[in-house]
């Protein structure tokens, strides 16, 4: 398997993919090692994860360089991702004992009842390329803390980063056979689905997630799916600082080249502030630098996947044919690398692909709406349900709107953010199950009820 630098199209290296035989050997090692890892005290496992947390900081520059080379992510954004992963790990370290310790629910002389949280066993984590550290630590860190062994399949577009993660975990003290990387693309993933893991945790597209869910259903083991989104954002007419709102929401749409499941993917603006908002939005985006992701100050690097360029071109073509207006961008970059110009479309309708199908790139449609009722109607017009955002100077108004949107996360005056203390979950085609928060810690356990009568 060739590892390609998307900014230059040069081959960085090539790596041998796992086949069924090598995966079976790795699974056997994980199965044999898991019980000893689970028998360690929670405090001992937390000490190991704390060392991993510290190593991420100590080796951040080298890790960021690898991440940028294989994904095209600007170097500062790669550093930011590692910093964010450390923040999430810190929360898990601070709260694991509270949420994984035995929980006494009845304590009388005659009867004691408690809940214990046992590890699932050996889990399979099929992960994503857009935020391999942030998406990864949502799964493999609480899984390891809870006493599981992990077969970690990084995306083929983030393989080198996956191997760096494995190296650092083992350097921190995770036993060699408790965390093992499966290397490969689609065929490797299919092999994993045929194996007998005690849980499957996937981050990626709806299409792939649906296939995984159907394939592993008969195993009767936990299967969590963190899938895509077509995340809407609404700007009401009561916002006072329209320019500041435009700047913040533009970042929500275009950070990491829009390659985020919770990126703002469609914007609705109340007609009274629409013109001012669009003008400020365009001005903000035009102020950001595009170029090689290794250059300081670059905001727009290369797209990670070459194929996504065709998806974006098709969305632009179809929107223009149906009457949209292109304010800027709309085409691939010239020269080497998987570049696409930051693209802003107005006069869009909700039937266009750019407003219905996941873009996962630097493209946004901005639509004028009459009032809150119209905005709610359009925001709900989607098969996805990951996040939704409202910008307003009135919290009650924003909450009233967000309460009517069927999404796992609601944002007021913010967007495109994840916090370790609250659950990260999707609805409808955005998946199910939760990572992060106490629910995310317990997602990797099996509760056991104890009835103890004297």
C-alpha positions as CSV (number, residue, x, y, z in Angstrom):
1,X,0.0,0.0,0.0
2,X,1.5,3.3,-1.1
3,X,1.3,6.2,1.4
4,X,0.9,9.4,-0.6
5,X,1.5,13.0,0.4
6,X,-1.7,14.8,-0.8
7,X,0.1,18.1,-1.0
8,X,2.7,16.9,-3.5
9,X,1.4,13.5,-4.7
10,X,4.8,12.0,-3.9
11,X,4.9,8.5,-2.4
12,X,6.2,8.8,1.2
13,X,6.6,5.1,1.7
14,X,4.8,1.8,1.1
15,X,3.6,-0.6,3.7
16,X,2.6,-4.2,3.6
17,X,-1.1,-4.7,4.3
18,X,-2.4,-7.2,6.7
19,X,-4.1,-10.3,5.3
20,X,-6.5,-12.7,7.0
21,X,-3.6,-14.8,8.3
22,X,-1.7,-11.9,9.9
23,X,-4.9,-10.5,11.4
24,X,-5.7,-13.9,12.9
25,X,-2.3,-14.0,14.5
26,X,-2.7,-10.5,15.9
27,X,-6.2,-11.3,17.3
28,X,-4.8,-14.4,19.0
29,X,-2.2,-12.2,20.7
30,X,-4.8,-9.7,21.8
31,X,-7.1,-12.4,23.2
32,X,-4.3,-13.9,25.2
33,X,-3.1,-10.6,26.7
34,X,-6.4,-8.9,27.5
35,X,-7.2,-10.7,30.8
36,X,-3.8,-9.8,32.3
37,X,-4.3,-6.2,31.3
38,X,-7.8,-6.2,32.9
39,X,-6.5,-7.7,36.1
40,X,-4.2,-4.7,36.6
41,X,-5.7,-2.1,38.9
42,X,-7.5,0.9,37.4
43,X,-4.8,3.1,38.9
44,X,-2.1,1.2,37.2
45,X,-3.8,1.5,33.8
46,X,-4.4,5.2,34.4
47,X,-0.6,5.7,35.1
48,X,0.2,4.2,31.7
49,X,-2.3,6.4,29.9
50,X,-0.9,9.4,31.8
51,X,2.5,8.6,30.3
52,X,1.0,8.4,26.8
53,X,-0.6,11.8,27.4
54,X,2.8,13.3,28.4
55,X,4.6,11.7,25.4
56,X,2.1,13.3,23.0
57,X,3.4,16.7,24.2
58,X,7.1,15.6,24.3
59,X,7.0,14.3,20.7
60,X,4.3,16.7,19.3
61,X,6.5,18.3,16.6
62,X,7.5,15.0,15.0
63,X,3.9,13.6,15.3
64,X,2.5,16.7,13.7
65,X,4.9,16.5,10.9
66,X,3.9,12.9,10.1
67,X,0.2,13.9,10.3
68,X,0.6,16.8,8.0
69,X,2.6,14.7,5.5
70,X,0.0,12.0,5.0
71,X,-3.2,14.0,5.4
72,X,-2.4,17.5,4.0
73,X,-3.5,19.2,7.2
74,X,-1.7,22.5,7.9
75,X,1.1,22.0,10.4
76,X,-0.4,24.3,13.0
77,X,-3.8,22.5,12.8
78,X,-1.9,19.2,13.2
79,X,-0.4,20.6,16.4
80,X,-3.8,21.8,17.5
81,X,-5.2,18.3,17.0
82,X,-2.6,16.7,19.3
83,X,-3.2,19.4,21.9
84,X,-6.9,18.7,21.7
85,X,-6.4,15.0,22.2
86,X,-4.3,15.6,25.3
87,X,-7.2,17.7,26.7
88,X,-9.7,14.9,26.2
89,X,-7.3,12.3,27.7
90,X,-6.9,14.6,30.8
91,X,-10.6,14.6,31.3
92,X,-10.8,10.8,31.0
93,X,-7.9,10.4,33.5
94,X,-9.6,12.7,36.0
95,X,-13.0,11.0,35.8
96,X,-12.4,7.3,35.0
97,X,-12.3,6.2,38.7
98,X,-15.7,7.9,39.4
99,X,-17.5,6.3,36.5
100,X,-15.8,2.9,36.3
101,X,-15.6,2.0,40.0
102,X,-18.2,-0.3,41.5
103,X,-21.4,1.6,42.1
104,X,-23.3,0.7,45.3
105,X,-27.1,1.3,45.0
106,X,-28.3,-0.5,48.1
107,X,-26.3,-0.8,51.4
108,X,-28.2,-2.2,54.3
109,X,-27.3,-4.9,56.8
110,X,-29.6,-7.4,55.2
111,X,-29.0,-6.6,51.5
112,X,-26.3,-5.0,49.4
113,X,-26.6,-4.3,45.7
114,X,-24.0,-2.9,43.3
115,X,-23.1,-2.5,39.7
116,X,-19.7,-3.4,38.4
117,X,-18.3,-2.4,35.0
118,X,-16.4,-5.2,33.3
119,X,-14.4,-4.7,30.1
120,X,-16.0,-5.9,26.9
121,X,-12.8,-7.9,26.0
122,X,-11.1,-7.4,22.7
123,X,-12.6,-4.6,20.7
124,X,-12.1,-3.5,17.0
125,X,-11.7,0.2,16.4
126,X,-12.0,1.1,12.7
127,X,-11.0,4.8,12.8
128,X,-11.0,7.9,10.6
129,X,-8.4,9.9,8.7
130,X,-9.6,13.5,9.2
131,X,-8.8,13.7,12.9
132,X,-6.9,10.5,13.7
133,X,-5.8,11.7,17.2
134,X,-9.1,13.3,18.3
135,X,-11.3,10.5,16.8
136,X,-8.9,7.8,18.0
137,X,-8.6,8.8,21.6
138,X,-12.4,8.9,21.9
139,X,-12.3,5.2,21.5
140,X,-9.0,3.5,22.3
141,X,-8.2,5.5,25.4
142,X,-11.4,4.7,27.3
143,X,-11.2,1.2,26.0
144,X,-7.7,0.7,27.4
145,X,-8.6,2.4,30.6
146,X,-11.5,0.0,31.1
147,X,-9.3,-3.0,30.6
148,X,-9.9,-4.0,27.0
149,X,-7.4,-5.0,24.4
150,X,-7.7,-3.1,21.1
151,X,-7.2,-3.9,17.4
152,X,-6.9,-0.5,15.9
153,X,-7.3,0.0,12.2
154,X,-6.4,3.5,11.2
155,X,-7.7,4.8,7.9
156,X,-5.4,3.9,5.0
157,X,-5.0,7.7,4.7
158,X,-3.6,8.0,8.3
159,X,-1.6,4.7,8.5
160,X,1.7,6.3,9.6
161,X,-0.1,8.2,12.3
162,X,-1.7,5.0,13.5
163,X,1.7,3.4,13.8
164,X,3.0,6.4,15.7
165,X,0.1,6.0,18.1
166,X,1.0,2.4,18.6
167,X,4.6,3.2,19.2
168,X,3.8,5.8,21.8
169,X,1.3,3.7,23.7
170,X,3.9,0.9,24.0
171,X,6.5,3.4,25.0
172,X,4.1,4.5,27.7
173,X,3.8,1.0,29.1
174,X,0.8,-0.6,27.3
175,X,1.8,-4.2,26.8
176,X,2.8,-5.1,23.2
177,X,-0.2,-7.4,22.7
178,X,-2.8,-5.2,24.2
179,X,-2.9,-2.6,21.4
180,X,-2.1,-3.7,17.9
181,X,-2.5,-1.9,14.6
182,X,-4.2,-3.5,11.6
183,X,-2.7,-2.1,8.4
184,X,-4.7,-1.8,5.2
185,X,-7.7,-0.4,3.3
186,X,-11.1,-1.8,2.5
187,X,-10.1,-5.5,2.2
188,X,-8.4,-5.4,5.6
189,X,-11.6,-3.9,7.1
190,X,-13.7,-6.6,5.6
191,X,-11.5,-9.3,7.2
192,X,-12.0,-7.6,10.6
193,X,-15.8,-7.8,10.2
194,X,-15.5,-11.5,9.8
195,X,-13.6,-12.0,13.0
196,X,-15.0,-12.5,16.5
197,X,-14.4,-9.2,18.4
198,X,-16.3,-8.3,21.5
199,X,-17.3,-4.9,20.1
200,X,-17.0,-2.8,17.0
201,X,-16.4,1.0,17.1
202,X,-16.4,2.8,13.7
203,X,-16.0,6.4,12.7
204,X,-16.6,7.3,9.1
205,X,-19.2,7.6,6.4
206,X,-22.9,6.5,6.6
207,X,-22.5,4.1,3.7
208,X,-19.6,2.2,5.4
209,X,-21.2,2.4,8.8
210,X,-24.4,0.9,7.6
211,X,-22.4,-1.9,5.9
212,X,-20.5,-2.6,9.2
213,X,-23.7,-2.6,11.2
214,X,-25.4,-5.1,8.9
215,X,-22.3,-7.3,8.7
216,X,-21.7,-7.7,12.5
217,X,-25.4,-7.7,13.7
218,X,-25.5,-11.5,14.0
219,X,-22.5,-11.5,16.4
220,X,-24.7,-9.8,19.1
221,X,-21.9,-7.6,20.3
222,X,-21.9,-3.8,20.8
223,X,-21.5,-1.8,17.6
224,X,-21.2,2.0,17.8
225,X,-21.2,4.1,14.7
226,X,-20.0,7.7,14.6
227,X,-21.0,8.8,11.1
228,X,-21.2,11.9,9.0
229,X,-23.4,15.0,9.1
230,X,-24.8,17.8,7.1
231,X,-24.7,20.2,10.0
232,X,-26.9,23.3,9.7
233,X,-26.3,26.7,11.2
234,X,-28.8,29.5,11.5
235,X,-28.0,33.2,12.1
236,X,-31.0,35.1,13.5
237,X,-31.8,38.8,12.9
238,X,-31.0,39.9,16.5
239,X,-27.2,39.3,16.3
240,X,-25.5,42.7,16.9
241,X,-21.9,42.0,15.7
242,X,-22.6,40.4,12.3
243,X,-19.0,40.6,11.2
244,X,-17.8,38.6,14.3
245,X,-20.5,36.0,13.7
246,X,-19.5,35.7,10.1
247,X,-15.8,35.2,11.0
248,X,-16.6,32.5,13.6
249,X,-19.0,30.6,11.5
250,X,-16.7,30.7,8.5
251,X,-14.1,29.0,10.6
252,X,-16.7,26.5,11.6
253,X,-17.3,25.7,7.9
254,X,-13.7,25.7,6.6
255,X,-11.4,24.6,9.4
256,X,-9.4,21.5,8.4
257,X,-10.6,22.2,4.8
258,X,-14.2,21.4,5.9
259,X,-13.1,17.8,6.4
260,X,-15.0,17.3,9.7
261,X,-18.1,15.4,10.5
262,X,-19.3,18.4,12.6
263,X,-18.1,21.1,10.3
264,X,-20.8,23.6,9.3
265,X,-22.1,22.3,6.0
266,X,-25.1,24.6,5.3
267,X,-25.9,28.1,6.5
268,X,-29.3,29.8,6.9
269,X,-29.4,33.6,7.5
270,X,-32.4,35.7,8.4
271,X,-33.1,38.1,5.6
272,X,-32.6,41.3,7.6
273,X,-28.9,40.5,8.2
274,X,-28.3,38.3,5.2
275,X,-26.4,40.8,2.9
276,X,-24.2,42.1,5.7
277,X,-23.4,38.5,6.8
278,X,-22.5,37.3,3.3
279,X,-20.2,40.3,2.7
280,X,-18.4,39.8,6.0
281,X,-18.2,36.0,5.4
282,X,-16.6,36.4,2.0
283,X,-14.1,39.0,3.4
284,X,-13.1,36.7,6.2
285,X,-12.5,33.7,4.0
286,X,-10.5,35.7,1.5
287,X,-8.2,36.8,4.3
288,X,-7.0,33.2,4.9
289,X,-3.9,31.9,3.3
290,X,-3.9,28.8,1.1
291,X,-0.8,26.9,0.2
292,X,1.6,24.1,1.2
293,X,0.5,22.7,4.6
294,X,4.1,22.9,5.9
295,X,4.2,26.7,5.4
296,X,3.6,28.8,8.5
297,X,0.3,30.7,8.4
298,X,-1.4,28.5,5.9
299,X,-5.1,27.9,6.7
300,X,-6.1,25.9,3.6
301,X,-3.9,23.0,2.9
302,X,-4.5,20.0,0.6
303,X,-7.5,17.7,0.7
304,X,-6.6,14.3,2.0
305,X,-8.4,12.3,-0.7
306,X,-8.1,12.9,-4.4
307,X,-11.5,11.4,-5.1
308,X,-13.2,14.1,-3.0
309,X,-12.3,16.8,-5.6
310,X,-14.8,15.2,-8.0
311,X,-17.5,15.3,-5.4
312,X,-17.0,19.0,-4.8
313,X,-16.9,19.8,-8.5
314,X,-20.2,17.9,-9.0
315,X,-21.8,19.8,-6.1
316,X,-20.7,23.2,-7.6
317,X,-21.8,22.2,-11.1
318,X,-25.2,21.0,-10.0
319,X,-25.8,24.1,-7.9
320,X,-24.9,26.5,-10.7
321,X,-27.2,24.6,-13.1
322,X,-30.1,25.0,-10.7
323,X,-29.6,28.8,-10.2
324,X,-27.0,29.2,-7.5
325,X,-24.5,32.1,-7.6
326,X,-20.7,31.4,-7.1
327,X,-19.1,34.1,-5.1
328,X,-15.6,32.6,-5.0
329,X,-13.8,29.4,-5.7
330,X,-15.5,26.5,-7.3
331,X,-12.6,24.6,-8.9
332,X,-9.6,22.5,-8.1
333,X,-6.2,24.0,-7.6
334,X,-3.6,24.1,-10.4
335,X,-0.4,22.1,-10.2
336,X,0.4,19.1,-8.0
337,X,-1.5,18.2,-5.0
338,X,-5.2,17.6,-4.1
339,X,-6.2,21.3,-3.7
340,X,-9.6,22.8,-4.0
341,X,-10.4,26.5,-3.8
342,X,-12.5,27.6,-0.8
343,X,-16.0,27.9,-2.4
344,X,-19.0,30.0,-1.4
345,X,-22.4,29.6,-3.0
346,X,-25.4,31.8,-2.5
347,X,-28.9,31.7,-4.0
348,X,-28.9,28.1,-3.1
349,X,-32.0,26.0,-2.5
350,X,-32.4,23.1,0.0
351,X,-32.9,20.6,-2.9
352,X,-29.3,21.1,-4.2
353,X,-26.7,18.5,-3.4
354,X,-24.5,21.1,-1.7
355,X,-27.3,21.5,0.9
356,X,-28.3,17.8,1.2
357,X,-25.2,15.6,0.6
358,X,-22.1,15.6,2.8
359,X,-19.4,17.8,1.2
360,X,-16.4,17.1,3.4
361,X,-14.5,19.9,1.7
362,X,-14.0,23.7,1.6
363,X,-17.4,24.5,0.2
364,X,-20.5,26.1,1.7
365,X,-24.0,27.1,0.6
366,X,-25.6,30.2,2.3
367,X,-29.4,30.5,2.1
368,X,-31.6,33.5,3.0
369,X,-34.7,32.6,5.1
370,X,-37.7,34.7,6.2
371,X,-38.0,33.7,9.9
372,X,-37.2,31.1,12.6
373,X,-40.0,28.8,11.4
374,X,-38.5,28.6,7.9
375,X,-35.0,28.1,9.3
376,X,-36.3,25.2,11.5
377,X,-38.0,23.6,8.5
378,X,-34.8,23.7,6.4
379,X,-32.5,22.6,9.2
380,X,-34.7,19.6,9.8
381,X,-34.7,18.7,6.1
382,X,-31.9,16.2,6.3
383,X,-31.3,12.5,6.8
384,X,-28.5,13.4,9.2
385,X,-28.6,14.4,12.8
386,X,-25.1,15.2,14.2
387,X,-25.0,18.8,15.2
388,X,-27.0,22.0,14.7
389,X,-26.1,25.6,15.6
390,X,-27.9,28.9,16.2
391,X,-26.3,32.3,16.5
392,X,-28.5,34.8,18.4
393,X,-28.3,37.3,21.2
394,X,-31.2,35.6,22.9
395,X,-30.4,32.2,24.6
396,X,-34.0,31.3,25.1
397,X,-34.8,31.9,21.4
398,X,-31.8,29.8,20.4
399,X,-32.7,26.9,22.7
400,X,-36.3,27.0,21.6
401,X,-35.1,26.5,18.0
402,X,-32.5,23.9,18.8
403,X,-35.0,21.9,20.9
404,X,-36.9,21.2,17.6
405,X,-33.8,19.9,15.7
406,X,-33.2,16.2,15.9
407,X,-29.5,16.2,16.4
408,X,-27.1,14.8,19.0
409,X,-25.5,18.2,19.7
410,X,-26.9,21.7,19.9
411,X,-24.7,24.8,19.8
412,X,-25.6,28.4,20.8
413,X,-23.2,31.0,19.5
414,X,-20.5,28.4,18.8
415,X,-20.1,25.5,16.3
416,X,-17.7,22.7,15.2
417,X,-16.5,21.9,18.7
418,X,-16.4,18.8,20.9
419,X,-16.0,18.7,24.7
420,X,-14.9,15.6,26.6
421,X,-17.4,16.2,29.4
422,X,-20.6,15.8,27.3
423,X,-21.5,12.9,25.0
424,X,-20.6,12.9,21.3
425,X,-23.4,11.1,19.5
426,X,-25.4,11.1,16.3
427,X,-29.0,10.5,15.3
428,X,-30.5,9.2,12.1
429,X,-27.8,8.6,9.5
430,X,-25.2,10.2,11.8
431,X,-25.0,7.0,13.8
432,X,-25.7,5.9,17.3
433,X,-24.0,5.2,20.6
434,X,-21.9,7.8,22.4
435,X,-18.3,8.5,23.0
436,X,-16.9,11.0,25.6
437,X,-18.5,11.9,28.9
438,X,-19.3,9.2,31.5
439,X,-21.3,7.5,28.8
440,X,-18.2,7.2,26.6
441,X,-16.2,5.7,29.4
442,X,-18.9,3.1,30.1
443,X,-19.4,2.3,26.5
444,X,-16.5,-0.1,26.6
445,X,-17.8,-2.0,29.6
446,X,-20.5,-4.6,30.4
447,X,-22.5,-3.7,33.5
448,X,-23.0,-6.5,36.0
449,X,-25.6,-6.5,38.8
450,X,-24.7,-7.9,42.2
451,X,-27.3,-8.9,44.8
452,X,-25.6,-9.7,48.1
453,X,-27.8,-10.9,50.9
454,X,-26.3,-11.6,54.3
